[in-house]
Amino acid sequence: MAGHLCFSCSQPAVPSIDGAVIAIIDRSQLLVRSSETGHVQQVYDLPPGFATSCRFIRWYQQSGIQRVLLADDARIVVYDISKPQMYAEITGANGLTKLANVDFGRTHDEVMVFSDFGFKLQIWALTSKRAIEIKDPKSVLPCYSYRSTTGHLALLTRPASHDILMIVAPQTHEVLETVELSTIDAGGVMYSPNGNWLAVWDTASAGCRVLVLTADGHLFKTYSLPQNELNLGVRSVQWNPGSDFLAVGDNEGTVTVLRANTFTPRMTFTQPATIESPHGSVWQEEIGPSRTRGYAEAKQPATSPSNESFRSVKEGDAGTSILEFNIDGTLLATKSNDTPSTLRIVSPQSGELVAALIHHAPIRAIRWHDRHADLLLIQCAIRDPTIYVWRASWSSPRIFSVSIKPPFGRLAASWLSSDEGNIRYMLTNSEQLAFGQFTPDGAESQANRDFINGLGPEDMFDEGHSLDLSTARLLEHDTMADDTAAPGLSTQLGFTSAVEDTFHYRRPSQAVP
């Protein structure tokens, strides 16, 4: 395996939206590093103690403007990476409460600040240094959505015993509509990518129930299962990029794809433990005697490990927890927590299984590539610095590892910007960041060494940075194996526990200058 470039950091690094640069907090500085060349493009000195207290790193990118936001519970700082100094600072925005979430708004000039417990949302204008405030945003994820075509904000609030949907105008933040919803306890809101529709789904205790509204908040249709049909409610909802379909995953592992405009079921499929498909392939992770990981095609019917096989999976945590369309909407990736180590890739047009991938550990996250429509990154809850990659055009999926020194801790994987010859990715934890790349046909890229050799001494050996040219090694023993091995299966196979996903709740608000 080719060498990999590794840098130190004080918190997990975060790539920009297009993956061209990476925000890295290292000791008392914020570094903006190119993902293509590895060179440092900007260095910012952080306020004292901020490097350890920072809880949020967010990017904005549009129309050639790139900004990065950092926040703790006391202050928010914003940097425009085209300028050498801090762009803006907000202090005391949350009063005595903690921040539940911070993010850029619709424009580069807006910052949304959500107080804990759904107390309020503030939308700050960085140029005027003023904020408007909206009371009682819901403590759900996602509780707000921006309309892509006009910039209107749809926001769920709960000022009393009823859910209220607010439609807020861009720039002026005037409240244009307030709609009392028929939901018991709305679980989220999402505009369709084309901005024509709003989907609001109810809490799981209300059964499988999704409200479809027009862009200005008027009810168009309610999708629900018959009242006499037992169901455990909605777990996940996702529009496809073309706004042709709305996928609804429930807490029983069933996925229903609704046609847009009529919002009637186009197809429904389940995710049973036994997988058998005349058209799709089934791949199973294998770990060899030297602890090298790989995929082998499984004989059908194949059986997926259940959630009972993984001791760290929460009891009762069921349903479709992952539901993601690829960039052109031709593929849909799903995971049911009843079989947490198995990922299914389905065609939403035909309903046929394209591929299923069975792993030795629960799946933590997936990411479709934004340029290569059939390319999917999978991250499992293992301690090894490893990613799993599936591509429709490959003869089999691939597994790549990078050279991060132990202890590995909780790792996060992301795609980076790519070129014609190399597809780049990164793995990061609270101490290190590593780059890796492979060719479009799935071969480990020898350009890794060329990438490293192109760096100057100031990039490789500035204070706090180190270069690791060793080949990646799997641990002699998975540190999580003994606690999480599936009953009846050898712990040397590396079964590992699920690491619970962490979400910061997003919340919105109302305007008072």
C-alpha positions as CSV (number, residue, x, y, z in Angstrom):
1,M,0.0,0.0,0.0
2,A,1.2,3.5,-0.8
3,G,2.1,5.9,2.0
4,H,-0.4,8.4,3.4
5,L,-0.1,11.9,4.5
6,C,-1.0,12.4,8.2
7,F,-1.3,15.7,10.2
8,S,-2.1,16.3,13.8
9,C,-5.2,18.1,15.0
10,S,-6.9,19.0,18.2
11,Q,-10.4,18.2,17.0
12,P,-11.8,16.2,14.1
13,A,-11.1,18.1,10.9
14,V,-14.0,19.2,8.6
15,P,-13.8,19.4,4.8
16,S,-15.4,22.3,2.9
17,I,-18.6,21.6,1.0
18,D,-16.8,20.8,-2.2
19,G,-14.0,19.0,-0.4
20,A,-11.3,21.3,-1.9
21,V,-10.0,22.6,1.5
22,I,-10.1,21.3,5.1
23,A,-10.6,23.2,8.3
24,I,-8.2,21.9,11.0
25,I,-7.9,23.1,14.6
26,D,-4.4,22.5,15.8
27,R,-3.4,23.7,19.2
28,S,-4.3,27.5,19.2
29,Q,-4.7,27.9,15.4
30,L,-7.2,27.3,12.7
31,L,-5.5,25.9,9.5
32,V,-7.1,25.9,6.1
33,R,-5.3,23.2,4.1
34,S,-5.7,22.2,0.5
35,S,-7.0,18.6,0.0
36,E,-5.3,18.4,-3.4
37,T,-1.8,19.6,-2.6
38,G,-1.7,19.4,1.2
39,H,-0.4,23.0,1.4
40,V,-1.7,25.3,4.1
41,Q,-3.6,28.2,2.5
42,Q,-4.5,30.2,5.6
43,V,-3.5,30.3,9.3
44,Y,-5.7,32.0,11.9
45,D,-4.9,32.5,15.5
46,L,-7.8,31.5,17.7
47,P,-9.0,33.2,20.9
48,P,-7.4,31.8,24.1
49,G,-8.8,28.5,25.1
50,F,-11.1,28.3,22.0
51,A,-9.4,25.4,20.4
52,T,-10.4,23.1,23.2
53,S,-13.9,24.6,23.8
54,C,-15.0,24.7,20.2
55,R,-18.0,22.5,19.6
56,F,-19.1,23.4,16.0
57,I,-17.3,23.8,12.7
58,R,-19.5,24.7,9.7
59,W,-18.8,25.7,6.1
60,Y,-20.5,28.0,3.7
61,Q,-19.8,27.9,0.0
62,Q,-21.6,29.6,-2.9
63,S,-20.9,32.0,-5.8
64,G,-17.1,31.8,-5.1
65,I,-17.5,32.7,-1.4
66,Q,-16.1,30.3,1.1
67,R,-16.5,30.9,4.8
68,V,-15.9,28.7,7.9
69,L,-17.7,29.2,11.2
70,L,-16.4,28.0,14.6
71,A,-18.4,28.2,17.8
72,D,-18.4,27.3,21.5
73,D,-21.1,28.2,24.1
74,A,-19.7,31.7,24.6
75,R,-18.7,32.9,21.1
76,I,-19.0,32.4,17.4
77,V,-16.2,33.3,15.0
78,V,-16.4,33.5,11.2
79,Y,-13.5,33.5,8.8
80,D,-13.6,34.3,5.1
81,I,-10.8,32.1,3.7
82,S,-9.9,34.7,1.1
83,K,-8.9,37.1,3.8
84,P,-6.0,36.8,6.3
85,Q,-7.9,37.9,9.4
86,M,-11.1,37.1,11.3
87,Y,-14.2,38.2,9.4
88,A,-16.8,38.5,12.3
89,E,-17.4,37.5,15.9
90,I,-20.6,37.1,17.9
91,T,-20.5,36.9,21.7
92,G,-23.2,36.2,24.2
93,A,-25.7,35.1,21.6
94,N,-27.2,32.4,23.7
95,G,-27.3,34.2,27.1
96,L,-27.2,31.7,29.9
97,T,-28.2,28.6,27.9
98,K,-26.0,26.3,25.9
99,L,-26.0,26.2,22.1
100,A,-27.9,23.4,20.6
101,N,-26.7,24.1,17.1
102,V,-25.0,26.8,15.0
103,D,-24.9,27.1,11.2
104,F,-24.9,29.4,8.3
105,G,-28.2,30.6,7.1
106,R,-29.4,31.0,3.5
107,T,-26.6,33.4,2.6
108,H,-23.0,33.9,3.6
109,D,-24.1,36.9,5.7
110,E,-26.5,34.9,8.0
111,V,-25.7,32.8,11.0
112,M,-28.4,30.7,12.8
113,V,-28.0,30.2,16.5
114,F,-30.2,27.7,18.3
115,S,-30.4,27.8,22.1
116,D,-30.8,24.6,24.0
117,F,-34.2,23.2,25.0
118,G,-35.9,24.9,22.0
119,F,-35.9,28.2,23.8
120,K,-35.1,30.5,20.8
121,L,-33.5,30.8,17.4
122,Q,-31.5,33.9,16.5
123,I,-30.7,34.7,12.9
124,W,-27.7,37.1,12.8
125,A,-26.8,39.4,9.9
126,L,-23.0,39.7,10.0
127,T,-22.9,43.0,8.0
128,S,-25.4,44.9,10.2
129,K,-24.4,43.0,13.4
130,R,-28.1,42.7,14.3
131,A,-30.2,39.6,15.0
132,I,-33.9,38.7,14.8
133,E,-35.3,36.2,17.3
134,I,-37.9,33.4,16.9
135,K,-39.3,31.8,20.0
136,D,-39.9,28.1,20.6
137,P,-38.3,26.3,17.7
138,K,-38.8,22.6,17.9
139,S,-36.0,20.4,19.3
140,V,-36.0,18.0,16.4
141,L,-33.7,17.3,13.5
142,P,-34.3,18.8,11.0
143,C,-36.7,21.5,12.3
144,Y,-36.1,23.9,9.4
145,S,-35.5,23.8,5.7
146,Y,-34.7,26.4,3.1
147,R,-36.5,26.6,-0.3
148,S,-33.8,26.2,-3.0
149,T,-35.5,28.5,-5.5
150,T,-36.4,31.5,-3.4
151,G,-34.6,31.2,-0.1
152,H,-37.8,31.1,2.0
153,L,-37.3,29.4,5.4
154,A,-39.8,26.7,6.6
155,L,-39.6,26.4,10.4
156,L,-41.3,24.1,12.9
157,T,-42.2,25.8,16.2
158,R,-44.2,24.7,19.2
159,P,-45.3,27.7,21.3
160,A,-48.0,25.7,23.2
161,S,-49.7,22.4,22.6
162,H,-49.7,22.5,18.8
163,D,-47.1,22.3,16.1
164,I,-46.8,25.5,14.0
165,L,-45.2,25.7,10.6
166,M,-43.8,29.2,9.9
167,I,-42.8,30.4,6.4
168,V,-40.2,33.2,6.8
169,A,-39.2,35.6,4.0
170,P,-35.6,35.8,2.9
171,Q,-33.5,38.9,3.9
172,T,-36.3,40.7,5.7
173,H,-37.2,37.6,7.8
174,E,-40.9,38.7,7.8
175,V,-43.2,35.9,8.9
176,L,-45.4,35.3,5.8
177,E,-47.4,32.3,7.0
178,T,-48.2,30.5,10.2
179,V,-49.9,27.2,9.8
180,E,-51.2,25.0,12.6
181,L,-50.4,21.4,11.8
182,S,-52.5,18.4,12.5
183,T,-49.4,16.5,13.8
184,I,-49.2,15.2,17.3
185,D,-45.5,16.0,17.6
186,A,-43.8,16.8,14.2
187,G,-40.5,15.0,13.7
188,G,-39.0,17.1,10.9
189,V,-39.6,19.3,7.8
190,M,-37.9,19.2,4.4
191,Y,-38.4,21.1,1.2
192,S,-38.2,19.1,-2.0
193,P,-35.0,20.0,-4.0
194,N,-37.1,21.8,-6.7
195,G,-38.8,23.9,-4.0
196,N,-42.4,22.8,-5.0
197,W,-43.3,20.8,-1.9
198,L,-42.8,20.5,1.8
199,A,-42.8,17.2,3.7
200,V,-43.6,17.1,7.4
201,W,-43.6,13.8,9.3
202,D,-45.2,13.0,12.6
203,T,-43.8,11.3,15.7
204,A,-43.5,7.6,15.6
205,S,-46.3,7.2,18.2
206,A,-48.7,8.7,15.6
207,G,-48.1,5.8,13.2
208,C,-46.7,6.2,9.7
209,R,-47.9,9.6,8.8
210,V,-46.4,12.2,6.4
211,L,-48.0,15.6,5.5
212,V,-47.2,17.0,2.1
213,L,-47.8,20.7,1.8
214,T,-47.4,23.3,-1.0
215,A,-44.3,25.5,-0.9
216,D,-46.3,28.2,0.9
217,G,-47.5,25.8,3.6
218,H,-51.0,24.7,2.5
219,L,-51.8,21.1,3.1
220,F,-51.9,19.1,-0.2
221,K,-52.1,15.5,1.0
222,T,-51.5,13.3,4.0
223,Y,-49.9,9.9,3.4
224,S,-50.7,7.4,6.2
225,L,-51.2,3.7,6.6
226,P,-54.8,2.5,7.5
227,Q,-55.6,3.0,11.1
228,N,-56.3,-0.7,11.6
229,E,-52.8,-1.6,10.3
230,L,-50.3,-1.9,13.0
231,N,-47.1,0.1,12.4
232,L,-44.4,1.7,14.4
233,G,-44.2,5.1,12.7
234,V,-41.8,7.1,10.5
235,R,-38.1,6.8,11.2
236,S,-36.5,8.6,8.1
237,V,-37.7,10.6,5.1
238,Q,-35.7,11.6,2.0
239,W,-36.5,13.4,-1.3
240,N,-34.6,12.2,-4.4
241,P,-32.5,14.9,-6.1
242,G,-34.9,15.3,-9.0
243,S,-37.9,15.7,-6.6
244,D,-39.6,12.8,-8.4
245,F,-39.8,10.5,-5.4
246,L,-40.2,10.9,-1.6
247,A,-38.9,7.9,0.3
248,V,-40.3,7.1,3.7
249,G,-38.6,4.6,6.0
250,D,-40.5,3.3,9.1
251,N,-39.5,1.8,12.4
252,E,-40.2,-1.7,11.1
253,G,-37.5,-1.5,8.4
254,T,-40.0,-1.0,5.5
255,V,-39.3,1.6,2.9
256,T,-42.1,3.1,0.7
257,V,-41.2,5.3,-2.3
258,L,-44.0,7.8,-3.1
259,R,-44.5,9.4,-6.5
260,A,-44.3,13.1,-6.5
261,N,-47.4,15.1,-7.4
262,T,-49.8,12.3,-6.5
263,F,-47.8,11.0,-3.4
264,T,-49.1,7.5,-3.8
265,P,-46.8,4.5,-3.3
266,R,-44.7,3.6,-6.3
267,M,-43.1,0.7,-4.5
268,T,-42.6,-0.8,-1.1
269,F,-39.9,-3.1,0.1
270,T,-38.8,-4.6,3.4
271,Q,-35.3,-5.4,4.7
272,P,-35.4,-9.0,6.0
273,A,-32.4,-10.7,7.5
274,T,-32.4,-13.3,4.7
275,I,-31.3,-11.8,1.3
276,E,-32.1,-13.4,-2.0
277,S,-32.2,-11.6,-5.3
278,P,-32.1,-12.9,-8.9
279,H,-30.6,-9.7,-10.1
280,G,-28.6,-8.2,-7.2
281,S,-25.2,-9.3,-5.9
282,V,-24.5,-9.9,-2.2
283,W,-21.1,-9.2,-0.8
284,Q,-19.8,-10.2,2.6
285,E,-16.7,-8.8,4.5
286,E,-14.0,-11.3,5.3
287,I,-10.9,-11.0,7.5
288,G,-8.0,-13.2,6.5
289,P,-5.4,-14.8,8.8
290,S,-3.1,-11.8,8.5
291,R,-6.1,-9.6,9.4
292,T,-6.5,-8.1,5.9
293,R,-10.0,-7.2,5.1
294,G,-11.8,-7.9,1.9
295,Y,-15.1,-8.7,0.3
296,A,-16.2,-12.0,-1.1
297,E,-19.4,-12.7,-3.0
298,A,-21.9,-14.5,-0.7
299,K,-23.9,-17.5,-1.8
300,Q,-27.6,-16.7,-1.8
301,P,-29.7,-16.9,0.2
302,A,-27.4,-15.0,2.5
303,T,-28.2,-14.1,6.1
304,S,-27.4,-10.8,7.8
305,P,-26.5,-10.6,11.5
306,S,-29.4,-9.2,13.6
307,N,-29.0,-6.4,16.0
308,E,-28.9,-9.0,18.8
309,S,-25.6,-10.1,17.4
310,F,-24.0,-6.7,18.4
311,R,-24.0,-6.1,22.2
312,S,-23.6,-2.4,21.9
313,V,-26.6,-1.8,19.7
314,K,-29.3,-0.2,21.8
315,E,-32.3,-2.5,22.5
316,G,-35.4,-1.2,20.8
317,D,-33.3,0.9,18.3
318,A,-35.1,-0.4,15.2
319,G,-36.2,0.8,11.8
320,T,-34.7,2.4,8.7
321,S,-31.9,4.6,10.1
322,I,-30.1,5.3,6.8
323,L,-32.1,6.3,3.7
324,E,-29.9,8.1,1.1
325,F,-30.3,8.7,-2.7
326,N,-27.3,9.1,-4.9
327,I,-26.6,12.4,-6.7
328,D,-28.7,11.6,-9.8
329,G,-31.5,9.7,-7.9
330,T,-31.0,6.4,-9.7
331,L,-29.8,4.5,-6.6
332,L,-31.2,4.4,-3.0
333,A,-29.0,3.1,-0.1
334,T,-30.8,1.9,3.0
335,K,-30.0,0.3,6.4
336,S,-32.4,-1.2,8.9
337,N,-31.2,-1.3,12.5
338,D,-32.7,-4.8,12.7
339,T,-29.7,-5.8,10.6
340,P,-27.3,-3.0,11.4
341,S,-24.2,-4.3,9.6
342,T,-26.0,-4.7,6.2
343,L,-26.4,-2.0,3.5
344,R,-28.9,-2.5,0.7
345,I,-28.6,-0.6,-2.6
346,V,-31.9,-0.5,-4.5
347,S,-33.1,1.0,-7.8
348,P,-36.0,3.3,-7.0
349,Q,-37.3,3.0,-10.6
350,S,-37.6,-0.8,-10.6
351,G,-37.5,-1.7,-7.0
352,E,-34.9,-4.3,-7.6
353,L,-32.0,-4.9,-5.3
354,V,-28.7,-3.8,-7.0
355,A,-26.3,-4.9,-4.2
356,A,-26.2,-5.8,-0.6
357,L,-23.1,-5.5,1.6
358,I,-22.8,-7.4,4.9
359,H,-20.1,-6.3,7.3
360,H,-18.5,-7.5,10.5
361,A,-19.6,-4.4,12.4
362,P,-22.6,-2.1,12.4
363,I,-22.6,0.6,9.7
364,R,-22.1,4.1,11.2
365,A,-22.5,6.3,8.2
366,I,-22.5,6.4,4.4
367,R,-21.7,9.1,1.8
368,W,-22.5,9.1,-1.9
369,H,-19.9,10.9,-4.1
370,D,-21.1,14.2,-5.5
371,R,-19.4,13.6,-8.9
372,H,-19.4,9.9,-9.4
373,A,-23.1,8.9,-9.1
374,D,-22.4,5.1,-8.5
375,L,-19.6,5.6,-5.9
376,L,-20.5,5.0,-2.2
377,L,-18.3,5.4,0.9
378,I,-19.3,3.2,3.9
379,Q,-18.0,3.6,7.4
380,C,-18.4,0.9,10.0
381,A,-18.1,1.1,13.8
382,I,-14.6,-0.4,14.0
383,R,-11.4,1.0,15.5
384,D,-9.3,0.4,12.3
385,P,-8.7,3.4,10.1
386,T,-10.6,1.8,7.3
387,I,-13.3,2.8,4.8
388,Y,-15.5,0.5,2.6
389,V,-16.2,1.6,-1.0
390,W,-18.8,0.3,-3.4
391,R,-19.1,1.2,-7.1
392,A,-21.5,-0.3,-9.6
393,S,-18.9,-0.6,-12.3
394,W,-16.4,-2.5,-10.2
395,S,-16.2,-6.3,-10.2
396,S,-16.3,-6.2,-6.4
397,P,-16.3,-3.6,-3.6
398,R,-13.0,-2.4,-2.1
399,I,-11.7,-1.7,1.4
400,F,-9.0,0.9,2.0
401,S,-7.0,1.7,5.1
402,V,-4.8,4.7,6.0
403,S,-1.8,5.2,8.2
404,I,-3.1,6.7,11.4
405,K,-1.2,6.0,14.5
406,P,-3.1,4.4,17.5
407,P,-5.1,5.2,19.5
408,F,-7.6,5.7,16.7
409,G,-10.6,6.8,18.7
410,R,-13.8,7.6,16.9
411,L,-13.0,8.2,13.2
412,A,-15.0,10.2,10.7
413,A,-14.7,9.7,6.9
414,S,-15.4,12.1,4.1
415,W,-15.0,12.5,0.4
416,L,-12.6,15.2,-0.8
417,S,-12.4,16.9,-4.2
418,S,-11.2,14.6,-7.0
419,D,-9.7,14.8,-10.4
420,E,-9.8,12.5,-13.4
421,G,-7.1,10.2,-12.1
422,N,-7.6,10.1,-8.4
423,I,-10.6,9.9,-6.0
424,R,-9.7,11.4,-2.6
425,Y,-11.0,10.8,0.9
426,M,-10.0,11.6,4.4
427,L,-10.2,10.0,7.8
428,T,-10.0,12.1,11.0
429,N,-10.3,11.8,14.7
430,S,-9.7,14.2,17.6
431,E,-5.9,13.9,17.2
432,Q,-5.0,13.1,13.5
433,L,-6.1,13.7,10.0
434,A,-5.1,11.4,7.1
435,F,-5.6,11.7,3.3
436,G,-6.0,8.7,1.0
437,Q,-6.8,8.2,-2.6
438,F,-7.5,5.6,-5.2
439,T,-8.0,5.4,-9.0
440,P,-11.4,5.4,-10.6
441,D,-11.1,1.7,-11.3
442,G,-10.6,1.0,-7.6
443,A,-6.8,0.5,-7.4
444,E,-4.8,2.0,-4.5
445,S,-3.3,5.2,-5.9
446,Q,0.5,5.3,-6.2
447,A,0.0,9.1,-6.5
448,N,-0.2,9.1,-2.7
449,R,3.6,9.2,-2.6
450,D,3.8,11.8,-5.4
451,F,1.3,13.8,-3.3
452,I,3.6,13.6,-0.3
453,N,6.8,14.3,-2.2
454,G,5.2,17.5,-3.6
455,L,4.9,19.1,-0.2
456,G,7.5,21.5,1.1
457,P,9.2,21.3,4.5
458,E,6.9,24.1,5.9
459,D,3.9,21.9,5.1
460,M,5.2,18.6,6.4
461,F,7.1,19.6,9.5
462,D,5.6,22.8,10.8
463,E,4.9,22.7,14.6
464,G,2.4,20.1,15.5
465,H,2.5,18.2,12.2
466,S,4.0,14.9,11.5
467,L,4.4,12.7,8.4
468,D,3.8,9.0,8.5
469,L,5.0,7.1,5.5
470,S,4.5,3.6,6.9
471,T,2.0,1.2,5.3
472,A,-1.3,0.9,7.1
473,R,-1.6,-2.0,9.5
474,L,-4.6,-3.6,11.0
475,L,-4.6,-3.9,14.8
476,E,-3.3,-7.2,16.1
477,H,-6.6,-7.5,18.0
478,D,-9.7,-5.3,17.5
479,T,-10.0,-3.4,20.7
480,M,-13.8,-3.7,20.6
481,A,-14.0,-7.3,19.4
482,D,-14.4,-9.1,22.7
483,D,-17.3,-6.9,23.7
484,T,-19.3,-7.1,20.5
485,A,-18.7,-10.4,18.8
486,A,-21.8,-12.1,17.5
487,P,-22.8,-15.2,19.4
488,G,-21.5,-18.3,17.6
489,L,-19.0,-16.4,15.6
490,S,-15.3,-16.2,16.4
491,T,-14.1,-12.9,18.0
492,Q,-11.0,-13.0,15.7
493,L,-13.3,-12.0,12.9
494,G,-13.4,-8.5,14.3
495,F,-17.0,-8.0,15.1
496,T,-17.2,-4.6,16.7
497,S,-19.8,-2.5,18.4
498,A,-21.8,0.3,17.0
499,V,-20.7,3.8,18.0
500,E,-23.8,5.9,18.5
501,D,-24.3,8.6,16.0
502,T,-24.1,12.1,17.6
503,F,-26.5,14.8,16.4
504,H,-26.8,18.4,17.6
505,Y,-30.4,19.4,17.3
506,R,-31.3,22.2,15.0
507,R,-33.9,24.7,15.9
508,P,-35.4,27.9,14.3
509,S,-37.3,31.3,15.6
510,Q,-39.3,34.7,15.1
511,A,-38.3,38.2,14.4
512,V,-37.8,41.1,16.7
513,P,-35.0,43.6,15.7
